[in-house]
Every structure is written in C-alpha cells, then in structure tokens.
Amino acid sequence: MSKICEVCGKKPSFGFNISHSHRKTKRRWNPNVQKIRVVVDGKPTHMNVCTKCMKAGKVERY
C-alpha cells in the first residue's frame, strides 16, 4: 500500500537510528495511512487517507 495521503500529500520522512555507540542506520517514519471508502462527487471511492485528515473531517466517509 502507498504511504502517501491523497488528501494532504503527507509522505514518509527519513532519518537515522542512532545507537549508544553512535552507529547510524537508515530508517523511515511512515504516516498512519488507511485505505477507506469516501464520497467524492456523490460516488463512493477508495482513497488512501492519513488518520489526521480523517479526524479533522477533511473527507466524508461512505
């Protein structure tokens, strides 16, 4: 599943895991993206939407 919100465009951010001895390994923080049914132009469709957009009421659930 894509980790990009189709409403706000939120994407994963990248950085490092840093151990106590300061060794760095790559990692990424994914947004909480859910595939839900929403109403777009009066018709139900599936969209990948982050939970912040759902909670803020930016999409109307079917």
Phi and psi in degrees as GROMACS dihedral restraints (atoms count N, CA, C in turn):
[ dihedral_restraints ]
;  ai    aj    ak    al  type     phi  dphi    fc
    3     4     5     6     1   -65.9    20    10
    4     5     6     7     1   140.8    20    10
    6     7     8     9     1  -101.6    20    10
    7     8     9    10     1    34.3    20    10
    9    10    11    12     1  -120.1    20    10
   10    11    12    13     1   129.9    20    10
   12    13    14    15     1   -75.8    20    10
   13    14    15    16     1   129.2    20    10
   15    16    17    18     1   -79.7    20    10
   16    17    18    19     1    -7.8    20    10
   18    19    20    21     1   -95.1    20    10
   19    20    21    22     1   -54.7    20    10
   21    22    23    24     1  -104.0    20    10
   22    23    24    25     1   -11.3    20    10
   24    25    26    27     1    80.1    20    10
   25    26    27    28     1    17.0    20    10
   27    28    29    30     1   -65.5    20    10
   28    29    30    31     1   134.7    20    10
   30    31    32    33     1  -125.5    20    10
   31    32    33    34     1   170.0    20    10
   33    34    35    36     1   -64.5    20    10
   34    35    36    37     1   147.0    20    10
   36    37    38    39     1  -109.2    20    10
   37    38    39    40     1   152.5    20    10
   39    40    41    42     1  -117.0    20    10
   40    41    42    43     1   153.4    20    10
   42    43    44    45     1  -171.7    20    10
   43    44    45    46     1  -153.2    20    10
   45    46    47    48     1  -127.6    20    10
   46    47    48    49     1   145.0    20    10
   48    49    50    51     1   -83.3    20    10
   49    50    51    52     1   131.2    20    10
   51    52    53    54     1  -120.7    20    10
   52    53    54    55     1   118.9    20    10
   54    55    56    57     1   -80.4    20    10
   55    56    57    58     1   176.7    20    10
   57    58    59    60     1   -62.1    20    10
   58    59    60    61     1   -34.6    20    10
   60    61    62    63     1   -85.6    20    10
   61    62    63    64     1     7.6    20    10
   63    64    65    66     1    69.3    20    10
   64    65    66    67     1    29.5    20    10
   66    67    68    69     1   -81.3    20    10
   67    68    69    70     1   137.3    20    10
   69    70    71    72     1  -110.6    20    10
   70    71    72    73     1   134.7    20    10
   72    73    74    75     1  -129.4    20    10
   73    74    75    76     1   144.2    20    10
   75    76    77    78     1   -67.2    20    10
   76    77    78    79     1   146.4    20    10
   78    79    80    81     1  -152.5    20    10
   79    80    81    82     1   170.3    20    10
   81    82    83    84     1  -140.3    20    10
   82    83    84    85     1   147.7    20    10
   84    85    86    87     1  -105.1    20    10
   85    86    87    88     1   116.1    20    10
   87    88    89    90     1   -92.7    20    10
   88    89    90    91     1   140.1    20    10
   90    91    92    93     1   -71.7    20    10
   91    92    93    94     1   156.4    20    10
   93    94    95    96     1   -80.8    20    10
   94    95    96    97     1    89.9    20    10
   96    97    98    99     1  -104.2    20    10
   97    98    99   100     1   128.4    20    10
   99   100   101   102     1  -118.5    20    10
  100   101   102   103     1   145.5    20    10
  102   103   104   105     1   -92.2    20    10
  103   104   105   106     1   113.0    20    10
  105   106   107   108     1  -128.4    20    10
  106   107   108   109     1   163.2    20    10
  108   109   110   111     1   -91.7    20    10
  109   110   111   112     1   127.1    20    10
  111   112   113   114     1  -128.7    20    10
  112   113   114   115     1   162.7    20    10
  114   115   116   117     1   -96.5    20    10
  115   116   117   118     1   119.7    20    10
  117   118   119   120     1  -125.6    20    10
  118   119   120   121     1   118.1    20    10
  120   121   122   123     1    55.6    20    10
  121   122   123   124     1    37.2    20    10
  123   124   125   126     1    81.7    20    10
  124   125   126   127     1     0.9    20    10
  126   127   128   129     1  -119.0    20    10
  127   128   129   130     1   142.3    20    10
  129   130   131   132     1   -78.0    20    10
  130   131   132   133     1   132.6    20    10
  132   133   134   135     1  -139.4    20    10
  133   134   135   136     1   165.6    20    10
  135   136   137   138     1   -94.9    20    10
  136   137   138   139     1   137.4    20    10
  138   139   140   141     1  -139.9    20    10
  139   140   141   142     1   151.0    20    10
  141   142   143   144     1   -92.2    20    10
  142   143   144   145     1   112.6    20    10
  144   145   146   147     1  -129.1    20    10
  145   146   147   148     1   136.7    20    10
  147   148   149   150     1   -75.7    20    10
  148   149   150   151     1   156.6    20    10
  150   151   152   153     1   -67.9    20    10
  151   152   153   154     1   -26.7    20    10
  153   154   155   156     1   -66.5    20    10
  154   155   156   157     1   -37.9    20    10
  156   157   158   159     1   -69.5    20    10
  157   158   159   160     1   -36.7    20    10
  159   160   161   162     1   -65.0    20    10
  160   161   162   163     1   -43.9    20    10
  162   163   164   165     1   -68.5    20    10
  163   164   165   166     1   -33.4    20    10
  165   166   167   168     1   -78.8    20    10
  166   167   168   169     1    -9.1    20    10
  168   169   170   171     1    79.3    20    10
  169   170   171   172     1    26.2    20    10
  171   172   173   174     1   -76.6    20    10
  172   173   174   175     1   -16.2    20    10
  174   175   176   177     1  -126.5    20    10
  175   176   177   178     1   150.9    20    10
  177   178   179   180     1  -103.0    20    10
  178   179   180   181     1   117.3    20    10
  180   181   182   183     1   -73.4    20    10
  181   182   183   184     1   150.2    20    10
